[in-house]
Amino acid sequence: MKKVKTGFFCQHCGYMSPKWLGKCPSCSGWNCFAEELIASDEQGSRAEMQFGGEPMPIDEIPAQEGERTLTGIAEIDRVLGGGIVAGSAVLIGGEPGIGKSTLMLQVMKNLAQNGRKVLYVSGEESASQIKLRANRIGAEARDLLVLVEVSLEKILEQIKKVEPAIVVIDSIQTVYSGDLMSAPGSVGQVREASSRLILSAKKNGIPVFLVGHVTKDGSIAGPKVLEHMVDTVLYFEGDSGHAYRIIRSIKNRFGPTNEIGVFEMQDRGLKEVANPSAFFLAERPQNAAGSVVVPSLEGTRPILVEIQALASVSNLGMPRRTAIGVDHNRVSLLVAVLDKICGLHLGGSDIFINVAGGVRVEEPAVDLGIVAAMASSFLDRPVDARTIVLGEVGLAGEVRAVSQVETRVKEAARLGFNRCIVPKSNMPSLAKMAKVEIFSINSLAELLENLF
């Protein structure tokens, strides 16, 4: 009798060890190793796990991407890079209840109404539960087929039998293969199920959407290799306290990364927001100190967001620094620059930074907006309501250039902003902007002079 090989796998990152370990050497997680069966060579030599290709010169390979399939939802098509590519694998992750299943049902409904046969595979809900959601959001179509199944072999069998145009697996953590002894959701099962589904998609040209759970730190549950295997990784952002939802492209082999799609959660499902800048600025207060508008670039789309700051005298030995929507360490750096270079002594003040609407911005181009908001709150002087600021701030107090400044300023002008404070090195790109008054600066001292 052949001996069965087992190993210990980290349930967070997929690291394999021949023995149990208390701490994972790869992701530093504690008590996360579980014993699982190691796939044998016989399993790896199955016919469905092979492409059967032959080497060929690269100049003879056809480079046609093929026609993309539009989903009928412009925000989804934008995030995917222009539509769904044949044979692509898309991984969607997000917090429980944020709307992943609802969005997938809406997308499949649009495709089915356009004459494409789609297969929605659910391992978490019964058929009647899916039907109730479909009735609520109006997702009813003859060609929208629902399959409640968790066995990988039976799912692949139904895909071969039905021959759908697009497949949705909700969720990949519930699918298991009978070839492995480990429980569904384990590293081995997720890796096995995803690899066979992706290979099936590539061989047959059928796009597949994999809905994934997330861990408590926000990353997609399962081995990190899952994100490397798929073509596109989308993250759902947002929380129950806000009506908006954002889908962000973290990885995309067929389009730009960090592209976002903005949606509003309503009682009949998710509704796309065609003008996110106006959406995020809709409730902006007028003549309020500590409020500044900054044009942030998300993928290829410029979005205007409001940065709010509150600086108040602290009664604590160590003043608080709270940042929501921006990097906490970046805020601490900018506070130190304001104190050292500009003479605004914020060391004894509690400082709170918030990006209104709950959106998160990561790029350094918003540095100048954060500085302007903190200075405005500290001095209790409001910034002009039709002024935007953008630029990166260095440790010496210098203001550095940002990318695609013309695109950002055009978006601001479209929404009625007529005054822009930008880095001086960006001025050559803005020479033809006639509708907007441009002020160029080199340092934070010049910023304070132009604002107040």
C-alpha positions as CSV (number, residue, x, y, z in Angstrom):
1,M,0.0,0.0,0.0
2,K,1.4,3.4,-1.0
3,K,2.1,5.8,1.9
4,V,0.0,9.0,1.9
5,K,2.1,12.2,2.0
6,T,1.0,15.0,4.3
7,G,2.4,18.4,5.2
8,F,1.5,21.3,7.4
9,F,0.2,24.4,5.6
10,C,-0.3,28.0,6.9
11,Q,-4.0,28.8,6.5
12,H,-3.1,32.5,5.9
13,C,-0.4,32.5,3.2
14,G,-0.1,28.8,2.1
15,Y,3.5,28.3,3.5
16,M,4.3,24.5,3.7
17,S,6.3,22.9,6.4
18,P,7.1,19.1,7.0
19,K,6.2,19.6,10.7
20,W,3.9,21.8,12.8
21,L,5.1,25.3,13.6
22,G,3.7,27.7,16.1
23,K,4.7,30.8,14.0
24,C,4.6,31.0,10.2
25,P,8.1,32.0,8.9
26,S,6.4,33.7,5.8
27,C,3.5,35.8,7.2
28,S,4.4,35.7,11.0
29,G,0.9,34.3,11.8
30,W,0.5,32.3,15.0
31,N,-1.2,28.9,15.4
32,C,-2.2,28.9,11.8
33,F,-0.8,25.5,10.6
34,A,-3.0,22.6,9.7
35,E,-2.1,19.2,8.4
36,E,-3.2,18.5,4.8
37,L,-2.7,15.9,2.1
38,I,0.0,16.7,-0.4
39,A,-1.2,16.0,-4.0
40,S,0.5,13.0,-5.5
41,D,2.2,12.9,-8.9
42,E,-0.7,10.9,-10.3
43,Q,-3.1,13.7,-9.5
44,G,-0.8,16.3,-11.2
45,S,-0.7,14.2,-14.4
46,R,-4.5,14.2,-15.0
47,A,-5.5,15.1,-18.6
48,E,-7.7,18.0,-17.5
49,M,-4.8,19.6,-15.7
50,Q,-2.7,19.9,-19.0
51,F,-2.8,22.3,-21.9
52,G,-1.0,20.0,-24.3
53,G,0.7,22.9,-26.1
54,E,3.8,22.8,-28.2
55,P,6.7,25.4,-28.3
56,M,6.3,28.0,-31.1
57,P,8.3,31.1,-32.1
58,I,7.0,34.3,-30.3
59,D,6.7,36.2,-33.6
60,E,4.2,33.6,-34.9
61,I,1.9,33.8,-31.9
62,P,-1.3,35.8,-32.7
63,A,-1.5,38.8,-30.4
64,Q,-5.3,39.5,-30.8
65,E,-7.0,40.0,-27.5
66,G,-10.4,39.3,-28.9
67,E,-13.7,41.2,-28.4
68,R,-14.6,42.0,-24.9
69,T,-18.0,41.3,-23.4
70,L,-19.7,44.3,-21.9
71,T,-21.5,43.7,-18.7
72,G,-24.1,46.5,-19.1
73,I,-22.7,48.2,-16.0
74,A,-20.2,50.9,-17.0
75,E,-18.4,51.0,-13.7
76,I,-17.7,47.3,-13.8
77,D,-16.5,47.5,-17.4
78,R,-14.2,50.4,-16.4
79,V,-12.6,48.4,-13.6
80,L,-12.2,45.3,-15.8
81,G,-10.4,47.4,-18.4
82,G,-13.2,47.7,-21.0
83,G,-15.2,44.5,-20.4
84,I,-14.8,40.8,-19.8
85,V,-12.0,39.0,-21.7
86,A,-12.7,35.5,-22.9
87,G,-11.1,32.8,-20.7
88,S,-10.1,35.3,-18.0
89,A,-10.3,34.5,-14.3
90,V,-11.5,37.3,-12.0
91,L,-11.3,37.2,-8.2
92,I,-13.6,39.4,-6.1
93,G,-13.1,39.9,-2.4
94,G,-14.8,42.0,0.2
95,E,-16.3,42.1,3.7
96,P,-19.4,39.9,4.5
97,G,-22.6,41.6,3.4
98,I,-21.0,44.3,1.4
99,G,-22.7,43.3,-1.8
100,K,-20.5,40.8,-3.7
101,S,-23.3,38.3,-4.5
102,T,-25.8,41.1,-5.3
103,L,-23.4,42.7,-7.8
104,M,-22.6,39.3,-9.4
105,L,-26.3,38.6,-9.8
106,Q,-26.9,42.0,-11.4
107,V,-24.0,41.4,-13.9
108,M,-25.2,37.9,-14.8
109,K,-28.8,39.2,-15.3
110,N,-27.6,41.8,-17.8
111,L,-25.5,39.2,-19.7
112,A,-28.4,36.7,-19.7
113,Q,-30.9,39.4,-21.0
114,N,-28.5,40.0,-23.9
115,G,-28.8,36.3,-25.0
116,R,-25.8,34.8,-23.2
117,K,-26.2,31.7,-21.1
118,V,-24.6,32.2,-17.7
119,L,-24.1,29.8,-14.8
120,Y,-24.3,31.1,-11.2
121,V,-22.8,28.4,-8.8
122,S,-23.6,29.0,-5.1
123,G,-22.2,27.0,-2.2
124,E,-23.4,29.3,0.5
125,E,-27.1,29.8,-0.2
126,S,-30.1,27.7,-1.3
127,A,-31.8,28.2,-4.6
128,S,-34.8,29.8,-2.9
129,Q,-32.6,32.3,-1.1
130,I,-31.0,33.3,-4.5
131,K,-34.5,33.5,-6.0
132,L,-35.6,35.9,-3.3
133,R,-32.6,38.2,-3.9
134,A,-33.2,38.0,-7.6
135,N,-36.8,39.1,-7.1
136,R,-35.7,42.0,-4.9
137,I,-33.2,43.4,-7.4
138,G,-35.1,42.4,-10.5
139,A,-32.5,39.9,-11.7
140,E,-34.7,37.5,-13.6
141,A,-33.8,36.1,-17.0
142,R,-34.4,32.8,-18.8
143,D,-30.7,32.2,-19.6
144,L,-29.5,32.8,-16.0
145,L,-29.0,29.3,-14.6
146,V,-28.5,28.7,-10.9
147,L,-26.6,25.7,-9.5
148,V,-26.3,24.9,-5.8
149,E,-23.2,22.7,-5.5
150,V,-19.9,22.5,-3.6
151,S,-18.3,19.5,-5.2
152,L,-15.6,20.6,-7.7
153,E,-16.0,17.5,-9.9
154,K,-19.7,18.0,-10.2
155,I,-19.3,21.7,-11.0
156,L,-16.8,21.0,-13.7
157,E,-19.2,18.3,-15.1
158,Q,-22.1,20.8,-15.2
159,I,-19.9,23.5,-16.9
160,K,-19.0,20.9,-19.6
161,K,-22.6,19.9,-20.0
162,V,-24.3,23.4,-20.0
163,E,-21.5,25.2,-21.9
164,P,-22.2,28.6,-20.4
165,A,-20.7,31.9,-21.7
166,I,-19.7,33.0,-18.2
167,V,-19.5,31.2,-14.8
168,V,-19.7,32.6,-11.3
169,I,-18.4,30.6,-8.3
170,D,-19.9,32.0,-5.0
171,S,-17.7,31.4,-3.1
172,I,-14.4,29.6,-3.9
173,Q,-13.9,28.8,-0.1
174,T,-16.9,26.5,-0.1
175,V,-15.8,24.4,-3.1
176,Y,-14.0,21.1,-2.3
177,S,-12.4,18.3,-4.3
178,G,-12.9,14.7,-3.4
179,D,-9.2,14.0,-4.3
180,L,-8.1,15.8,-1.1
181,M,-9.0,14.8,2.5
182,S,-8.8,18.3,3.9
183,A,-11.9,20.4,4.8
184,P,-13.4,22.9,2.4
185,G,-11.8,26.4,2.8
186,S,-8.4,25.0,3.6
187,V,-5.3,26.1,1.7
188,G,-5.1,22.8,-0.2
189,Q,-8.8,22.8,-1.2
190,V,-8.8,26.5,-2.3
191,R,-5.6,26.0,-4.3
192,E,-6.9,22.8,-6.0
193,A,-10.4,24.1,-6.8
194,S,-9.2,27.5,-8.1
195,S,-6.4,26.0,-10.3
196,R,-8.8,23.5,-11.9
197,L,-11.5,26.1,-12.5
198,I,-9.0,28.6,-14.0
199,L,-7.5,25.9,-16.3
200,S,-11.0,25.0,-17.4
201,A,-11.6,28.7,-18.2
202,K,-8.4,29.0,-20.2
203,K,-8.9,25.9,-22.2
204,N,-12.6,26.5,-23.1
205,G,-12.5,30.3,-23.3
206,I,-15.2,30.7,-20.6
207,P,-14.6,33.6,-18.2
208,V,-15.0,32.7,-14.5
209,F,-15.7,35.0,-11.6
210,L,-14.5,33.6,-8.2
211,V,-16.0,35.3,-5.1
212,G,-13.6,35.1,-2.1
213,H,-13.9,35.5,1.6
214,V,-11.6,38.0,3.4
215,T,-9.8,37.6,6.7
216,K,-10.1,40.0,9.6
217,D,-7.2,42.1,8.3
218,G,-9.0,42.6,5.0
219,S,-7.0,40.3,2.7
220,I,-8.6,37.5,0.7
221,A,-8.7,34.2,2.6
222,G,-6.7,31.3,1.4
223,P,-3.2,31.0,-0.1
224,K,-1.6,34.2,-1.5
225,V,-0.9,32.2,-4.7
226,L,-4.6,32.4,-5.5
227,E,-4.2,36.1,-6.3
228,H,-1.2,35.3,-8.5
229,M,-3.1,32.6,-10.4
230,V,-6.1,34.8,-11.5
231,D,-5.9,37.5,-14.2
232,T,-7.8,40.2,-12.2
233,V,-8.2,40.9,-8.5
234,L,-11.0,43.2,-7.4
235,Y,-11.6,44.4,-3.9
236,F,-14.9,45.7,-2.5
237,E,-14.4,48.7,-0.2
238,G,-16.9,50.5,2.0
239,D,-18.8,49.9,5.2
240,S,-22.3,49.8,6.5
241,G,-22.1,53.4,7.7
242,H,-22.0,54.8,4.2
243,A,-24.2,54.2,1.2
244,Y,-21.4,54.1,-1.3
245,R,-19.4,51.0,-2.4
246,I,-16.1,51.1,-4.3
247,I,-14.7,48.3,-6.4
248,R,-10.9,48.7,-6.8
249,S,-8.8,46.8,-9.3
250,I,-5.6,45.6,-7.4
251,K,-4.3,43.5,-10.3
252,N,-5.4,43.4,-13.9
253,R,-3.6,41.7,-16.8
254,F,-5.9,43.3,-19.3
255,G,-6.2,46.8,-18.1
256,P,-4.9,49.5,-15.7
257,T,-4.6,48.7,-12.0
258,N,-6.0,50.8,-9.1
259,E,-9.0,51.7,-11.3
260,I,-12.2,52.1,-9.3
261,G,-15.9,51.8,-9.8
262,V,-18.3,53.6,-7.5
263,F,-21.7,52.3,-6.6
264,E,-24.5,53.3,-4.2
265,M,-26.3,50.6,-2.2
266,Q,-30.0,50.9,-2.6
267,D,-33.0,48.7,-1.7
268,R,-33.0,47.3,-5.2
269,G,-29.3,46.5,-5.4
270,L,-26.2,48.5,-6.3
271,K,-26.6,51.5,-8.5
272,E,-23.6,52.9,-10.3
273,V,-22.4,56.5,-9.6
274,A,-21.6,58.2,-12.9
275,N,-20.1,61.3,-11.3
276,P,-18.1,60.2,-8.2
277,S,-16.6,63.7,-7.6
278,A,-20.0,65.4,-7.2
279,F,-21.1,62.4,-5.1
280,F,-18.3,62.8,-2.6
281,L,-18.6,66.6,-2.4
282,A,-22.4,66.7,-2.2
283,E,-22.5,67.4,1.6
284,R,-19.4,69.5,1.8
285,P,-19.8,72.4,4.4
286,Q,-19.3,76.0,3.3
287,N,-16.7,78.3,4.9
288,A,-15.6,75.7,7.4
289,A,-12.1,75.7,8.7
290,G,-10.2,72.5,8.1
291,S,-12.0,71.5,4.8
292,V,-9.9,71.3,1.6
293,V,-10.7,69.7,-1.8
294,V,-8.0,67.6,-3.5
295,P,-8.1,65.9,-6.9
296,S,-6.9,62.3,-6.5
297,L,-6.1,60.0,-9.4
298,E,-7.6,56.5,-9.1
299,G,-6.3,54.5,-12.0
300,T,-7.1,56.6,-15.0
301,R,-10.0,58.5,-13.4
302,P,-9.5,61.8,-11.5
303,I,-11.8,62.1,-8.4
304,L,-12.3,65.1,-6.2
305,V,-12.4,64.3,-2.5
306,E,-12.7,66.4,0.6
307,I,-10.0,66.2,3.2
308,Q,-11.1,67.3,6.7
309,A,-8.8,68.1,9.6
310,L,-9.5,69.0,13.2
311,A,-6.7,70.4,15.4
312,S,-7.6,71.0,19.0
313,V,-5.6,71.6,22.2
314,S,-4.8,68.3,23.9
315,N,-5.2,67.6,27.6
316,L,-3.2,64.4,27.3
317,G,0.5,63.8,27.8
318,M,0.8,62.3,24.4
319,P,-1.6,64.1,21.8
320,R,-3.7,61.8,19.6
321,R,-3.1,61.4,15.9
322,T,-6.1,59.8,14.2
323,A,-6.2,59.4,10.4
324,I,-9.2,57.8,8.5
325,G,-8.8,57.4,4.7
326,V,-5.1,58.4,4.5
327,D,-1.8,56.8,5.8
328,H,-1.3,57.4,9.5
329,N,2.5,57.5,9.1
330,R,2.2,60.1,6.3
331,V,0.1,62.4,8.6
332,S,2.7,62.2,11.3
333,L,5.4,63.1,8.9
334,L,3.5,66.2,7.6
335,V,2.8,67.3,11.2
336,A,6.5,67.3,11.9
337,V,7.2,69.3,8.7
338,L,4.6,71.9,9.6
339,D,6.1,72.3,13.0
340,K,9.7,72.4,12.0
341,I,9.5,74.4,8.7
342,C,6.5,76.6,9.0
343,G,6.5,77.3,12.7
344,L,3.0,75.9,13.3
345,H,3.5,74.2,16.6
346,L,1.1,71.3,16.4
347,G,2.9,69.2,18.9
348,G,0.5,70.0,21.7
349,S,-2.7,69.4,19.7
350,D,-4.8,66.4,19.0
351,I,-5.1,66.0,15.2
352,F,-7.8,64.2,13.4
353,I,-7.8,63.6,9.6
354,N,-10.7,62.2,7.7
355,V,-11.5,61.8,4.0
356,A,-15.2,62.6,3.7
357,G,-17.4,59.8,2.4
358,G,-15.1,57.1,3.6
359,V,-13.0,56.8,0.5
360,R,-9.4,56.0,0.9
361,V,-6.6,57.8,-0.9
362,E,-3.0,56.6,-1.0
363,E,-1.0,58.7,-3.4
364,P,1.4,61.4,-2.2
365,A,-0.3,64.0,-4.4
366,V,-2.7,64.6,-1.6
367,D,0.1,65.7,0.8
368,L,-0.5,69.4,0.1
369,G,-4.2,68.9,0.8
370,I,-3.6,67.3,4.2
371,V,-1.2,70.2,5.1
372,A,-3.6,72.8,4.0
373,A,-6.5,71.2,6.0
374,M,-4.4,71.0,9.2
375,A,-3.2,74.6,8.9
376,S,-6.7,75.8,8.2
377,S,-8.1,74.1,11.3
378,F,-5.1,75.1,13.5
379,L,-5.4,78.8,12.4
380,D,-9.2,78.7,12.3
381,R,-9.2,80.2,8.8
382,P,-11.3,78.6,6.1
383,V,-9.9,77.9,2.7
384,D,-11.8,79.4,-0.3
385,A,-14.6,77.0,-1.3
386,R,-13.6,77.1,-5.0
387,T,-9.9,76.3,-4.5
388,I,-8.1,73.0,-4.9
389,V,-4.6,72.1,-3.9
390,L,-2.3,69.3,-5.0
391,G,1.3,68.4,-4.6
392,E,3.8,66.1,-2.8
393,V,5.5,67.5,0.3
394,G,9.2,66.7,1.1
395,L,10.9,66.7,4.5
396,A,12.5,70.0,3.7
397,G,9.2,71.6,3.2
398,E,9.5,71.7,-0.6
399,V,6.5,71.0,-2.8
400,R,7.2,68.4,-5.6
401,A,5.4,67.7,-8.9
402,V,2.7,65.2,-9.3
403,S,1.7,63.1,-12.4
404,Q,-1.1,63.9,-14.8
405,V,-1.8,67.3,-13.3
406,E,-3.7,68.5,-16.4
407,T,-6.3,65.7,-16.0
408,R,-6.8,66.6,-12.4
409,V,-7.2,70.3,-13.0
410,K,-9.7,69.7,-15.9
411,E,-11.9,67.6,-13.6
412,A,-11.8,70.4,-11.0
413,A,-12.7,73.0,-13.6
414,R,-15.6,70.8,-14.8
415,L,-17.1,70.9,-11.3
416,G,-16.8,74.7,-11.0
417,F,-13.5,75.1,-9.2
418,N,-11.6,78.2,-10.5
419,R,-8.5,78.4,-8.4
420,C,-5.7,75.8,-8.2
421,I,-2.5,75.7,-6.1
422,V,0.0,73.4,-7.8
423,P,3.8,72.8,-7.7
424,K,5.8,75.2,-9.8
425,S,7.4,72.3,-11.7
426,N,3.9,71.4,-13.0
427,M,3.3,74.8,-14.5
428,P,4.4,73.9,-18.1
429,S,1.6,71.3,-18.4
430,L,-1.0,73.9,-17.4
431,A,0.0,76.7,-19.7
432,K,-3.3,76.4,-21.8
433,M,-5.7,76.2,-18.8
434,A,-7.6,79.4,-19.4
435,K,-10.7,78.8,-17.2
436,V,-8.8,78.2,-14.0
437,E,-6.6,80.6,-12.1
438,I,-3.3,78.8,-11.4
439,F,-1.0,79.6,-8.4
440,S,2.4,77.8,-8.5
441,I,4.4,77.3,-5.3
442,N,7.8,75.8,-4.3
443,S,7.4,75.6,-0.6
444,L,4.9,75.3,2.3
445,A,5.6,78.9,3.2
446,E,4.2,80.0,-0.2
447,L,1.2,77.7,0.3
448,L,0.2,79.5,3.5
449,E,0.7,82.9,1.9
450,N,-1.7,81.9,-1.0
451,L,-4.3,80.3,1.2
452,F,-4.6,82.8,4.0
